[in-house]
Amino acid sequence: MAKIKICGLKRLKDIEIVNKYKPDYIGFVFADSKRKVDYNLACEMKKNLDSSIIAVGVFVDADIDEILRLFNDDIIEIAQLHGLENEDYIKCLKDKTNNKLIIINAIEISDNVDLSKYDDSLADYLLFDSGKGSGKTFDWRLISKNLNKKFFLAGGLNQDNIPQAIKEFNPYAIDLSSSVETNGFKDENKIKKVMEALDE
């Protein structure tokens, strides 16, 4: 069964909701976004987060020291990279954390992306999306069937299409954000329905 990540938490109320339904991962966005949180808010949210839920920090070409501070202060356990970060950048993060920081390398899927070039990446996981937080699906047929790495699937996923995505492509995890929101805020009922859809 695929794991689930609820991304873009920005209120203590959001933490209360996820603690109730227990997704495997949650995401704090530190890049420019309407869901961006600062260090202090992320710290407060992490203190209230159920210890069974893994916290992911979402970054776009961030200063490495920013990521290291959040990791060393136990606010995040995973860094999800959405910019132009290369293998040297990933290696630096790995080296400076004794390989303890888990890396998700996000890839914007299009017809001309060769996913095989990521087979030997130092990243622990890949994440496939149609664009940074676009909330739109991409052509899932572009996902190679013989990938070397486990991947998170993002973009336009909801309670209706998640079962199909899991059945056809067997992602390691499903990544949700805007589809579990109403008027820009996490919606408990939508999260509940998605968690129930995954349990079916």
C-alpha positions as CSV (number, residue, x, y, z in Angstrom):
1,M,0.0,0.0,0.0
2,A,1.3,3.4,-0.9
3,K,2.3,5.8,1.8
4,I,0.7,9.3,2.0
5,K,2.2,12.8,2.4
6,I,0.1,15.8,3.2
7,C,2.1,18.9,2.2
8,G,1.8,22.6,2.9
9,L,0.8,22.6,6.5
10,K,0.8,26.2,7.8
11,R,-1.3,26.2,11.0
12,L,-1.3,24.5,14.3
13,K,-4.9,23.5,13.4
14,D,-3.4,21.5,10.4
15,I,-1.2,19.6,12.9
16,E,-4.3,18.7,14.9
17,I,-5.9,17.3,11.8
18,V,-3.0,15.2,10.7
19,N,-2.4,13.9,14.2
20,K,-5.9,12.5,14.0
21,Y,-5.6,10.8,10.6
22,K,-1.9,9.9,10.7
23,P,-0.5,10.2,7.2
24,D,3.0,8.8,6.9
25,Y,4.6,12.2,6.0
26,I,3.7,15.9,6.3
27,G,5.4,18.8,4.5
28,F,6.5,22.2,5.6
29,V,7.1,24.6,2.7
30,F,10.1,26.9,3.1
31,A,10.2,28.2,-0.5
32,D,8.2,31.1,-1.8
33,S,4.6,30.0,-1.7
34,K,1.2,30.9,-0.3
35,R,2.0,27.9,2.1
36,K,5.4,29.1,3.1
37,V,6.2,28.9,6.8
38,D,9.1,30.3,8.7
39,Y,11.5,28.6,11.1
40,N,9.6,29.5,14.3
41,L,6.2,28.4,13.1
42,A,7.6,25.2,11.7
43,C,9.4,24.6,15.0
44,E,6.1,25.1,16.9
45,M,4.2,22.8,14.5
46,K,6.8,20.1,14.8
47,K,6.7,20.1,18.6
48,N,3.0,19.3,18.4
49,L,3.3,16.7,15.6
50,D,2.6,13.1,16.4
51,S,6.0,11.4,16.7
52,S,4.9,8.7,14.2
53,I,4.6,11.2,11.4
54,I,7.8,12.2,9.4
55,A,8.3,15.9,8.7
56,V,9.6,16.9,5.2
57,G,11.0,20.3,4.4
58,V,10.2,21.6,0.9
59,F,12.9,23.8,-0.7
60,V,13.8,25.6,-4.0
61,D,17.5,26.3,-4.3
62,A,17.8,27.0,-0.6
63,D,21.0,27.9,1.1
64,I,22.4,24.6,2.4
65,D,22.9,26.0,5.9
66,E,19.1,26.7,6.1
67,I,18.4,23.0,5.4
68,L,21.0,21.9,7.9
69,R,19.7,24.1,10.6
70,L,16.2,22.7,10.3
71,F,17.5,19.2,10.2
72,N,19.9,19.6,13.1
73,D,17.1,21.3,15.2
74,D,14.9,18.2,14.6
75,I,12.3,20.2,12.7
76,I,12.6,18.1,9.5
77,E,13.9,14.6,8.8
78,I,13.7,14.9,5.0
79,A,14.6,17.6,2.4
80,Q,12.5,17.7,-0.7
81,L,14.3,19.7,-3.4
82,H,12.3,21.4,-6.2
83,G,14.9,23.7,-7.8
84,L,18.0,23.3,-9.8
85,E,19.9,21.4,-7.0
86,N,22.5,19.1,-8.6
87,E,24.3,16.0,-7.4
88,D,27.0,18.1,-5.8
89,Y,24.4,19.9,-3.7
90,I,22.8,16.6,-2.7
91,K,26.2,15.1,-1.8
92,C,27.0,18.2,0.3
93,L,23.8,17.7,2.3
94,K,24.5,14.0,2.7
95,D,28.1,14.6,3.8
96,K,27.3,17.3,6.3
97,T,24.6,15.1,8.0
98,N,26.6,11.8,7.9
99,N,24.1,10.5,5.4
100,K,21.3,10.9,7.9
101,L,19.3,13.5,6.0
102,I,16.9,11.8,3.5
103,I,16.6,13.5,0.2
104,I,13.6,13.6,-2.2
105,N,14.5,15.0,-5.6
106,A,11.5,16.5,-7.3
107,I,11.3,16.2,-11.1
108,E,8.9,18.2,-13.3
109,I,7.6,15.6,-15.7
110,S,7.4,16.3,-19.5
111,D,7.8,14.4,-22.7
112,N,11.5,15.1,-22.9
113,V,12.6,14.1,-19.4
114,D,14.8,11.1,-19.3
115,L,14.1,9.5,-15.9
116,S,16.9,6.9,-16.3
117,K,19.5,9.6,-15.7
118,Y,18.3,9.7,-12.0
119,D,19.0,6.0,-11.5
120,D,22.4,6.6,-9.9
121,S,21.4,9.8,-8.0
122,L,22.4,10.2,-4.4
123,A,18.8,11.2,-3.7
124,D,16.8,8.6,-1.7
125,Y,13.6,9.1,-3.5
126,L,12.2,10.9,-6.6
127,L,9.0,12.9,-6.7
128,F,7.1,13.4,-10.0
129,D,4.9,16.4,-10.5
130,S,3.6,18.6,-13.3
131,G,5.2,21.7,-11.8
132,K,5.9,23.2,-8.4
133,G,2.6,23.0,-6.6
134,S,0.5,23.3,-9.8
135,G,-2.2,21.0,-8.5
136,K,-2.6,19.5,-12.0
137,T,-2.0,15.9,-13.1
138,F,0.5,15.0,-15.8
139,D,0.5,12.1,-18.2
140,W,1.2,9.3,-15.9
141,R,2.3,7.1,-18.9
142,L,5.5,9.2,-18.9
143,I,6.6,7.3,-15.7
144,S,9.0,4.6,-16.6
145,K,8.1,1.1,-15.4
146,N,11.6,0.1,-14.6
147,L,12.8,2.9,-12.3
148,N,15.7,2.1,-9.9
149,K,14.3,4.5,-7.2
150,K,11.1,4.6,-5.3
151,F,9.0,7.7,-6.1
152,F,6.4,10.0,-4.6
153,L,3.6,10.9,-7.0
154,A,2.2,14.4,-6.9
155,G,0.0,16.7,-8.9
156,G,-3.8,16.8,-9.1
157,L,-4.3,13.7,-7.0
158,N,-7.6,13.3,-5.1
159,Q,-9.8,10.6,-3.6
160,D,-11.2,9.7,-7.0
161,N,-8.0,9.1,-9.0
162,I,-5.6,7.9,-6.2
163,P,-6.8,4.2,-6.4
164,Q,-6.1,4.2,-10.2
165,A,-2.7,5.8,-9.8
166,I,-1.6,3.3,-7.1
167,K,-2.9,0.3,-9.2
168,E,-1.2,1.3,-12.4
169,F,2.1,2.8,-11.2
170,N,2.7,1.5,-7.7
171,P,4.2,4.7,-6.3
172,Y,6.0,4.5,-3.0
173,A,3.9,7.5,-1.8
174,I,1.1,9.8,-2.8
175,D,1.7,13.5,-2.2
176,L,-1.3,15.8,-1.7
177,S,-1.7,19.5,-1.0
178,S,-4.2,21.7,-2.8
179,S,-6.6,18.7,-3.3
180,V,-7.2,18.5,0.4
181,E,-7.8,22.2,0.9
182,T,-10.8,24.5,0.8
183,N,-10.2,28.2,0.3
184,G,-6.5,27.7,0.7
185,F,-6.7,25.8,4.1
186,K,-6.4,22.2,4.9
187,D,-9.8,20.6,5.1
188,E,-10.3,17.9,7.6
189,N,-13.1,16.2,5.7
190,K,-11.1,16.0,2.5
191,I,-8.1,14.5,4.4
192,K,-10.4,12.0,6.0
193,K,-11.9,10.9,2.6
194,V,-8.4,10.6,1.1
195,M,-7.2,8.5,4.0
196,E,-10.3,6.3,3.7
197,A,-9.7,5.9,-0.1
198,L,-6.2,4.7,0.6
199,D,-7.5,2.1,3.1
200,E,-9.9,0.6,0.6
